[in-house]
């Protein structure tokens, strides 16, 4: 019914038993995970959103099946991947976001990996996003180190915006010690800002700043994320981010960067089967396959196509398999199409399966209110078949049943966890 790699996402929950401090099989069966201290327990809790989505579905067999499992119990699922943690409401790549994702049953959690001025690995979505994801601009001594300082918006005499406020602050502008003094915030900025404080705004209306206060938004190093994920009993999917600086950076080469990511898992004693390293750079993936084959066999080649025309051809996908790439991860739109008002697998999805590749996709719960239409990037190929919020569960169902994905990134993992439990996906 569902196809997985032999050492794929479905195996993490039971394989974790052998690793110290990780959750036991009984913990998973009971729907609990060990806390970061390794003693108290985090019980999987899904909250009201999955129920809202299921209740909003059109009547039919899928809705009936999903309603039938509403009482749970729910347990962690490796089909459910925490995209930057639980980034719909919590500042991404923060301790609080990661803990929220684990509580919502994400069986795998992502740390996007970049590096600081002193070449230490940290969790950030991009090397150059500190100005939109942290409070760096309101810390004068660190703001002064940004590669592009804050520039206020300008307006004409009638108040019309002429130039948007801007800044660029990189992790490579500051040391690890300086990075750790910052606080995470929701990824956003106010283009009309006249001050650094105003620039901190701009959060989308379907998100919240409630979890981005001065005592939350705890930033994480890559090593810290590994230890946290170990103690929570979840799989790990680090993404090696493309540097914003020219490589080599002060003697630090791309190959050393890719190797350092793997070395930190090896030093922490994490078995390769619990790690899915990712990159949009094919060279990184091939490096891992060649130099670290135990990790490389489940390395994930991310696809950065922005339109259908940019997707790989069937022949290119066959070529990936010949290069020993086993998993590809295209954006959501690549795998789905609209046909007579229904959501169906795309030709690209069929080509990927024909090439013998496994599929992970991204990103659910990142598009706001679906019923408004014009849902943008992720829904571009099948938006015509999306009419209501509950259609998100139909999207999941086609991806799981018809496309055969092995996992999906979500900004709110509870939605995927609910579906995975109802369908008995591990």
C-alpha positions as CSV (number, residue, x, y, z in Angstrom):
1,X,0.0,0.0,0.0
2,X,2.8,2.4,1.0
3,X,6.4,2.0,-0.1
4,X,9.4,2.9,2.0
5,X,13.1,2.5,1.9
6,X,14.4,-0.4,3.9
7,X,16.0,2.1,6.2
8,X,13.5,4.8,5.5
9,X,11.3,7.0,7.5
10,X,9.1,4.2,8.6
11,X,11.8,2.6,10.6
12,X,12.9,5.3,13.0
13,X,10.4,4.8,15.8
14,X,11.5,1.2,16.5
15,X,15.1,1.6,15.6
16,X,15.6,4.4,18.1
17,X,15.3,1.9,21.0
18,X,19.0,1.0,20.9
19,X,20.2,4.6,21.4
20,X,20.7,6.0,24.9
21,X,18.1,8.5,26.0
22,X,15.8,7.9,23.1
23,X,12.2,6.9,23.3
24,X,11.3,3.3,23.7
25,X,8.9,1.3,21.6
26,X,6.5,1.4,24.5
27,X,6.7,5.2,24.6
28,X,5.8,5.5,20.9
29,X,2.9,3.0,21.3
30,X,1.6,5.1,24.2
31,X,2.0,8.3,22.2
32,X,4.7,9.7,24.4
33,X,8.2,11.0,23.9
34,X,10.9,11.6,26.4
35,X,11.6,15.2,27.2
36,X,14.9,16.9,26.5
37,X,15.9,16.0,30.1
38,X,15.4,12.3,29.3
39,X,13.0,11.8,32.2
40,X,9.7,13.6,32.1
41,X,7.5,12.8,29.1
42,X,6.0,14.7,26.2
43,X,2.7,13.2,25.2
44,X,1.8,13.7,21.6
45,X,-1.0,16.3,21.4
46,X,-2.6,17.5,18.2
47,X,-4.7,20.4,19.3
48,X,-7.9,21.6,17.4
49,X,-6.5,22.3,14.0
50,X,-6.5,18.8,12.5
51,X,-10.1,18.4,13.7
52,X,-11.1,21.7,12.2
53,X,-9.6,20.6,8.8
54,X,-11.4,17.2,8.9
55,X,-14.7,18.8,9.8
56,X,-14.4,21.2,6.9
57,X,-13.9,18.5,4.4
58,X,-16.5,17.6,1.8
59,X,-18.6,14.6,2.9
60,X,-17.3,11.3,1.6
61,X,-15.3,8.1,2.4
62,X,-12.1,10.0,3.2
63,X,-13.8,12.3,5.7
64,X,-15.6,9.3,7.3
65,X,-12.3,7.5,7.7
66,X,-10.6,10.5,9.2
67,X,-13.5,11.2,11.6
68,X,-13.4,7.6,12.8
69,X,-10.0,8.0,14.3
70,X,-10.7,11.3,16.1
71,X,-10.4,9.8,19.5
72,X,-6.8,8.5,18.9
73,X,-4.6,7.6,20.6
74,X,-2.0,9.4,18.5
75,X,1.7,8.7,18.4
76,X,4.7,10.1,16.7
77,X,5.0,9.4,13.0
78,X,8.1,9.7,10.8
79,X,5.8,10.5,7.9
80,X,5.3,13.8,9.7
81,X,8.4,16.1,9.3
82,X,8.7,19.3,11.3
83,X,9.7,22.0,8.8
84,X,12.0,24.3,10.8
85,X,10.1,22.9,13.8
86,X,6.6,24.2,14.0
87,X,7.1,27.4,12.0
88,X,3.5,28.4,11.5
89,X,3.4,29.9,15.0
90,X,6.8,29.4,16.6
91,X,9.9,31.3,15.4
92,X,11.7,28.8,13.1
93,X,14.7,26.8,14.2
94,X,14.3,27.7,17.8
95,X,14.2,25.3,20.7
96,X,10.6,26.2,21.3
97,X,9.7,25.5,17.7
98,X,11.4,22.1,17.8
99,X,9.7,21.1,21.1
100,X,6.4,22.1,19.7
101,X,7.0,19.9,16.6
102,X,7.9,17.0,18.7
103,X,4.8,17.5,20.9
104,X,2.7,17.4,17.7
105,X,4.1,14.0,16.8
106,X,6.7,15.0,14.2
107,X,8.9,11.9,14.0
108,X,11.6,13.8,12.1
109,X,12.6,17.4,12.6
110,X,14.7,19.7,10.4
111,X,17.7,21.8,11.3
112,X,18.7,24.0,8.3
113,X,22.5,24.3,8.7
114,X,24.7,27.3,8.0
115,X,27.9,28.6,9.7
116,X,29.1,31.6,11.7
117,X,32.2,33.8,11.3
118,X,34.2,31.3,13.3
119,X,32.9,28.4,11.1
120,X,30.6,26.9,13.7
121,X,27.4,25.2,12.5
122,X,24.1,26.7,13.5
123,X,20.4,26.2,12.7
124,X,19.1,29.0,10.3
125,X,17.1,28.8,7.1
126,X,19.7,30.9,5.3
127,X,23.1,32.3,6.1
128,X,21.7,35.8,5.4
129,X,18.4,35.8,7.2
130,X,19.3,37.1,10.6
131,X,17.6,40.5,9.9
132,X,14.2,38.8,9.3
133,X,14.4,35.9,11.7
134,X,16.1,37.4,14.8
135,X,16.4,40.6,16.8
136,X,19.9,41.4,15.5
137,X,18.9,44.9,14.2
138,X,17.9,46.0,17.6
139,X,21.2,45.0,19.2
140,X,23.4,47.9,18.1
141,X,26.8,46.3,18.6
142,X,25.8,43.3,16.4
143,X,23.7,45.4,13.9
144,X,26.9,47.3,13.2
145,X,28.5,44.1,11.9
146,X,25.8,43.4,9.3
147,X,27.0,43.2,5.8
148,X,24.3,45.6,4.8
149,X,23.1,47.9,7.6
150,X,19.5,48.9,8.1
151,X,18.2,51.4,5.6
152,X,14.8,53.0,6.4
153,X,12.0,53.2,3.9
154,X,11.6,56.4,1.9
155,X,8.3,58.0,0.8
156,X,7.2,60.8,-1.5
157,X,5.5,63.9,-0.4
158,X,2.1,62.2,-0.6
159,X,3.3,59.3,1.6
160,X,3.7,56.8,-1.2
161,X,6.4,54.2,-0.6
162,X,9.4,54.9,-2.9
163,X,12.0,52.4,-1.5
164,X,11.4,49.7,0.9
165,X,13.3,49.4,4.2
166,X,16.2,46.9,3.9
167,X,19.1,45.2,5.6
168,X,21.1,42.0,5.3
169,X,22.7,40.3,8.3
170,X,24.5,37.0,8.0
171,X,25.5,34.4,10.5
172,X,29.0,34.7,8.9
173,X,29.1,38.3,10.1
174,X,29.2,37.3,13.8
175,X,30.8,34.7,16.0
176,X,29.0,31.8,17.6
177,X,29.1,33.5,21.0
178,X,27.4,36.5,19.5
179,X,24.9,34.4,17.6
180,X,23.8,32.8,20.9
181,X,22.9,36.2,22.4
182,X,20.2,36.7,19.8
183,X,16.5,35.8,20.0
184,X,14.5,34.2,17.2
185,X,11.4,35.9,15.8
186,X,8.9,35.1,13.1
187,X,10.4,35.3,9.7
188,X,9.1,38.7,8.4
189,X,9.9,42.3,8.0
190,X,8.0,45.6,7.6
191,X,8.9,47.2,4.2
192,X,7.6,50.6,5.5
193,X,9.8,50.6,8.5
194,X,11.6,53.9,9.5
195,X,13.5,52.3,12.4
196,X,15.0,48.9,13.2
197,X,12.3,48.3,15.7
198,X,9.6,48.8,13.1
199,X,11.5,46.5,10.7
200,X,10.9,43.7,13.1
201,X,7.2,43.6,12.2
202,X,5.4,42.3,9.1
203,X,4.3,38.9,10.4
204,X,1.6,37.3,8.1
205,X,-1.9,37.6,9.6
206,X,-2.4,33.8,9.7
207,X,0.7,33.5,11.9
208,X,1.4,35.0,15.3
209,X,4.1,36.8,17.3
210,X,2.9,35.4,20.7
211,X,5.9,33.0,20.9
212,X,8.6,35.5,20.0
213,X,9.1,37.3,23.2
214,X,12.3,38.3,25.0
215,X,12.4,35.0,27.0
216,X,11.6,32.7,24.1
217,X,13.0,32.3,20.6
218,X,16.0,30.3,21.8
219,X,18.5,30.0,18.9
220,X,20.3,26.6,18.5
221,X,23.6,25.4,17.2
222,X,23.6,22.3,15.0
223,X,25.2,20.3,17.9
224,X,22.5,21.4,20.3
225,X,19.8,20.4,17.9
226,X,21.3,16.9,17.6
227,X,21.3,16.5,21.4
228,X,17.8,17.8,21.7
229,X,16.5,15.5,18.9
230,X,18.3,12.5,20.4
231,X,16.6,13.1,23.8
232,X,13.2,13.6,22.1
233,X,13.6,10.3,20.2
234,X,13.1,11.9,16.7
235,X,14.8,11.4,13.4
236,X,17.0,14.3,12.1
237,X,17.0,15.9,8.6
238,X,19.7,18.6,8.4
239,X,19.8,20.7,5.3
240,X,23.1,22.1,4.3
241,X,22.3,25.6,3.2
242,X,24.0,27.3,0.2
243,X,26.5,29.9,1.6
244,X,25.9,33.6,1.0
245,X,29.6,34.1,1.1
246,X,32.1,33.0,-1.5
247,X,33.6,29.6,-0.8
248,X,36.2,28.8,0.4
249,X,35.4,31.1,3.3
250,X,38.6,32.0,5.1
251,X,39.9,28.6,4.0
252,X,36.7,26.7,4.8
253,X,35.7,24.8,1.6
254,X,32.3,23.5,0.5
255,X,33.6,19.9,1.0
256,X,34.7,20.7,4.6
257,X,31.3,22.3,5.2
258,X,29.5,19.2,4.0
259,X,31.8,16.9,6.0
260,X,31.5,18.9,9.2
261,X,27.7,18.4,9.1
262,X,28.1,14.6,9.0
263,X,31.0,14.7,11.5
264,X,28.8,16.3,14.2
265,X,26.3,13.3,13.9
266,X,29.2,10.8,14.1
267,X,30.7,12.6,17.2
268,X,27.3,12.5,18.9
269,X,26.9,8.8,18.2
270,X,23.8,9.1,16.0
271,X,23.3,6.1,13.7
272,X,23.2,7.0,10.0
273,X,19.8,5.4,9.7
274,X,18.3,8.2,11.8
275,X,19.7,11.0,9.7
276,X,18.5,12.3,6.3
277,X,21.0,15.0,5.2
278,X,19.6,17.3,2.5
279,X,20.9,19.8,0.0
280,X,19.7,21.7,-3.0
281,X,23.3,21.4,-4.2
282,X,23.7,18.1,-6.0
283,X,27.4,18.2,-5.4
284,X,26.8,18.0,-1.6
285,X,24.6,14.9,-2.1
286,X,27.1,13.2,-4.3
287,X,29.9,14.1,-1.8
288,X,28.0,12.3,1.0
289,X,27.3,9.3,-1.3
290,X,31.0,9.0,-2.1
291,X,32.6,9.9,1.2
292,X,30.0,9.0,3.8
293,X,27.9,6.2,2.1
294,X,26.1,5.1,5.2
295,X,24.7,8.7,5.5
296,X,24.6,9.2,1.7
297,X,22.3,6.3,0.9
298,X,19.4,8.3,2.4
299,X,20.7,11.8,1.5
300,X,17.9,13.9,0.1
301,X,18.3,15.9,-3.2
302,X,16.1,18.9,-2.9
303,X,14.6,20.4,-6.0
304,X,14.4,24.2,-6.3
305,X,12.2,24.4,-9.3
306,X,9.8,27.3,-9.2
307,X,7.6,26.3,-12.1
308,X,6.7,23.0,-13.9
309,X,8.9,24.0,-16.8
310,X,11.9,24.0,-14.5
311,X,11.4,20.4,-13.2
312,X,13.8,17.6,-14.2
313,X,12.9,15.5,-17.1
314,X,12.2,11.8,-16.9
315,X,15.7,11.1,-18.3
316,X,17.3,13.3,-15.7
317,X,15.5,11.5,-12.9
318,X,16.8,8.2,-14.2
319,X,20.2,9.8,-14.2
320,X,19.8,10.6,-10.5
321,X,19.2,7.0,-9.7
322,X,22.3,6.0,-11.7
323,X,24.3,8.3,-9.5
324,X,23.0,6.4,-6.5
325,X,20.7,9.2,-5.3
326,X,17.7,7.5,-3.6
327,X,15.5,10.3,-2.5
328,X,14.3,13.5,-4.2
329,X,12.3,16.3,-2.5
330,X,10.5,18.5,-4.9
331,X,8.0,21.3,-3.8
332,X,4.4,20.3,-3.4
333,X,3.2,21.7,-6.7
334,X,5.5,19.4,-8.6
335,X,3.7,16.2,-7.6
336,X,0.0,17.2,-8.1
337,X,-2.3,18.4,-10.8
338,X,-6.0,19.3,-11.2
339,X,-8.2,17.1,-13.4
340,X,-11.9,17.7,-13.7
341,X,-12.0,19.4,-10.3
342,X,-10.0,16.6,-8.6
343,X,-6.5,16.5,-7.2
344,X,-4.4,13.9,-9.0
345,X,-0.7,12.9,-9.3
346,X,1.3,14.9,-11.9
347,X,3.3,13.5,-14.8
348,X,6.4,14.4,-12.9
349,X,5.3,12.3,-9.9
350,X,4.8,9.4,-12.3
351,X,8.3,10.0,-13.8
352,X,9.9,10.0,-10.3
353,X,8.3,6.7,-9.4
354,X,9.3,5.2,-12.8
355,X,12.9,6.2,-12.1
356,X,12.8,4.2,-8.8
357,X,13.3,7.2,-6.6
358,X,11.6,7.8,-3.2
359,X,9.9,11.1,-2.6
360,X,9.7,13.6,0.2
361,X,7.8,16.9,-0.4
362,X,7.5,20.4,1.1
363,X,5.7,22.3,2.5
364,X,2.3,21.9,4.0
365,X,0.7,24.6,6.2
366,X,2.6,27.4,4.6
367,X,0.0,29.1,2.4
368,X,-2.5,30.8,4.7
369,X,-6.2,30.5,4.0
370,X,-6.9,28.1,1.2
371,X,-10.5,29.0,0.5
372,X,-9.5,32.4,-0.7
373,X,-8.0,30.9,-3.8
374,X,-4.8,32.1,-5.5
375,X,-2.7,30.1,-3.0
376,X,0.6,30.8,-4.7
377,X,3.7,28.8,-5.1
378,X,2.9,25.5,-3.4
379,X,-0.6,25.2,-5.0
380,X,0.1,26.6,-8.5
381,X,-0.6,23.3,-10.4
382,X,-3.7,22.2,-8.6
383,X,-5.3,25.4,-7.1
384,X,-8.3,24.9,-9.3
385,X,-9.2,21.8,-7.3
386,X,-8.8,23.5,-3.9
387,X,-12.0,25.1,-2.6
388,X,-11.9,24.9,1.2
389,X,-9.6,24.4,4.2
390,X,-10.5,20.8,4.5
391,X,-9.0,20.1,1.0
392,X,-5.6,20.0,2.8
393,X,-6.5,16.5,3.9
394,X,-7.3,15.5,0.4
395,X,-3.9,16.9,-0.7
396,X,-2.3,14.6,1.9
397,X,-4.3,11.6,0.8
398,X,-3.3,11.9,-2.8
399,X,0.3,12.4,-1.9
400,X,0.3,9.4,0.4
401,X,-1.9,6.9,-1.5
402,X,-1.5,7.8,-5.1
403,X,2.0,9.5,-5.3
404,X,3.5,7.3,-2.6
405,X,5.6,9.9,-0.8
406,X,7.6,8.7,2.3
407,X,7.3,11.9,4.2
408,X,6.1,15.5,4.1
409,X,7.5,18.7,5.7
410,X,4.9,20.8,7.4
411,X,5.0,24.1,9.3
412,X,2.3,22.6,11.6
413,X,3.1,18.9,12.0
414,X,-0.1,18.0,13.9
415,X,-2.1,18.0,10.7
416,X,0.2,15.4,9.1
417,X,0.5,13.4,12.3
418,X,-3.3,13.1,12.5
419,X,-3.5,11.8,8.9
420,X,-0.6,9.4,9.4
421,X,-2.1,7.9,12.5
422,X,-5.5,7.5,10.8
423,X,-3.9,5.7,7.9
424,X,-1.5,3.7,10.0
425,X,1.6,5.2,8.5
426,X,4.6,4.7,10.7
